[in-house]
Amino acid sequence: MNKKIKASAAIVAAFALSFGAFATTSASAATTVKIAYQGPLTGPEAQTGTDSIRGVKLALKLYNATNPAVKVELFNGGDDQGDDAQGGTVGAGIAADDAVIGVLTAYSGPTIAALPSYKAKGIAIVSPSATRACLTDPTNACYGAPVFHRIVSNDDLQGPALARVATNGVKDPTVFIVDDQSSYSVGLTAAVKKALGTAYEAGDSAAKGAVSDFSATIAKIKQTKSNVVIYTGYYADGAKFLKQLRDKGYKGVYAAGDGVLNSQFPKLAGKKQSEGARLTAPTVPLDVASPKIYAAFKKEFKAEPGVYSTESFDATNIFLQAIKAGKTTRADMLAYLNSSSFSYKNTAGITIKFQASGDLSGSGLMNQFVVKSGTIKLNGKA
Amino acid sequence: MDFSILTDQFASLTFDGIALGFIYVLIALGYTMVYGVLRLINFANSEVFMLGSFTTILVATKLFHHTIESDPLTGFKLVYTMLAMLIGSMIVSGVVSVLIEIVAYRRLRARTSNRLTSLISAIGVSIVLSEAVRMATSSAPMGSPRLLDKITLVTIWGADIRVDTLLVIVFAIILLITLDLFVNKTRLGKGIRAVSMDYDTSRLMGINLNKIISTTFLIGGLGTGAAAFFYITVYEMTRFSIGFELGLAAFTAAVLGGIGNIRGAFAGGIALGLIEMYASAVLGTQWRSITAFVILILVLLFKPNGIFGESLQQARV
């Protein structure tokens, strides 16, 4: 290398260094941090992700409108299509952006795939909807601590609650379970079956979004003379199934889990057909939790909130509460969430704390709902 | 495995299977008409169906202001509302189908004889349409108001014969007979058959190829639009991904019966409806598609042109 090149290389290097230094100062001077949402925004699961990210956007909008000292932006990206295989790449992409100090992850599978990236960089997760039990089980390989936290109860809790609510007041219950083959549905089905014991009669699996006609399933329900039908999938198919079930003269109980808890469910299933349907969920629908936030949501997006809109709103507010308390680095954020003094009052007015495993403290929240005249009404604890 | 259900619920399953089969038949016509003439699998046909299903609901909700909670209609009002929904769906589906031909296939056909290129552009059109609707509807399903009350007319051996499913069956039979007569008896039908038998020779004979092909797409689209209307009448719900679900089944039905053959589409659709219903009952709904495809493969092993493919070669569209 001759002198001239050496010199110019040195100049370039010096320039790069000073520019780098300049960039760093400007970043810390402009007080903006990011949080990320990792979930399905396109593809077959996009509905859940869309409902969920709207909760995030609304929380951020309300926060930024108060002109805070630290502005918070949403990381641009994070679409994993709810697909386990894409979770790892998407997680690595989020972790690579140094401005991201917290992340919300939607689905259990992709969350598990992305965990190594978040753990390596010490980025805190608050999940509004990842309910798979292993994420907070220290003996399991997919254990998410210290970064993983969730504000929903896990599937181990919902199964027994759903079994209890479905058979409540039914004499000699004979239960038929229909799942939709998604990992959520299969996990919930297993937990419900275990809790039901001998009341469980038979079941069927109808792949999510792939079945228009449930006649064969209904023929089986009639044949087994079941008087309780539990559906463990999501609301669109659950409504389609319930409508056909009632139209074919079924008079027994219909019960379902949080996947079906959506304001569109009674509308799609029909007022008459959905009457009396029983639901359980570790959540409160936004309109029940806070009519004010619900109105703001509808005004902002011109759409109804979905299953995890409330939880996404709350999970975002947990990060915002930490940021307001001055926790604007990854390490501070994580320490804040993991400290024993942490608590947060959610939209429904319930105070949330975390266990060391990342699960909610206490017995966890599980509500039951019943459909009356075409609307879902909260019916107390499950 | 539970075979007792076949004896217990046989009539019920059979009737439901036939009713489902007729929906498949109507969509399968769209694939079969185009394949018969162009030897091209119009994968975008499934999205034509999807658009038709949305149109059906929008005519009822936007034009006639029925809401999802409205009560069923009766008498003259029922007839004209449902006719408007049917015609609306058929027009939109027919026009979209012709537009797809002009945009995605015509130029390719003029420039290359390679059918693979058209196949790729068919898949492309399909993705564009379903993703556009996904964005427009934020992936949410759309429910239809119940206009026709689902009254059970008679119960035969435990099977409820409902007015909506009966309507599908009757209309599908009328449509099939009309289409068969059209292709076999009219001048335009003769043109379609000529193009189907020999593309180049029919051109030499002075047949306007583009006109014949557009007509074929129009007829396929109209049939698919009607299928969408009847699907909504029976199942009362649609979403952006519906085309994939039913399109695949209808395509399977067309291949099973012998693609390019109207009577084949009929036989294939009914057979598939019944196979799916029996397989779901005996093996479980999760085995429905597997059973259908295993049977399809077996049929193709012994009759590579489908059930009716060879014997009715001359009757091909």
Interface residues (C-beta under 8 A of the other chain):
Chain A: T42 P44 A46 Q47 T50 Q181 D204 S205 A206 A207 G209 A210 V211 S212 D213 F214 S215 A216 T217 A219 K220 K222 Q223 A236 A239 K240 K243 Q244 D247 K248 G249 Q264 K267 L268 G270 K271 A303 G374
Chain B: D2 S4 I5 D8 Q9 S12 L13 D16 G17 L20 I68 E69 R134 S138 S139 A140 P141 G143 R146 K150 D160 Y231 Y235 E236 M237 R239 S241 I242 E245 L246 E276 M277 Y278 S280 A281 G284 T285 Q286 R288 S289
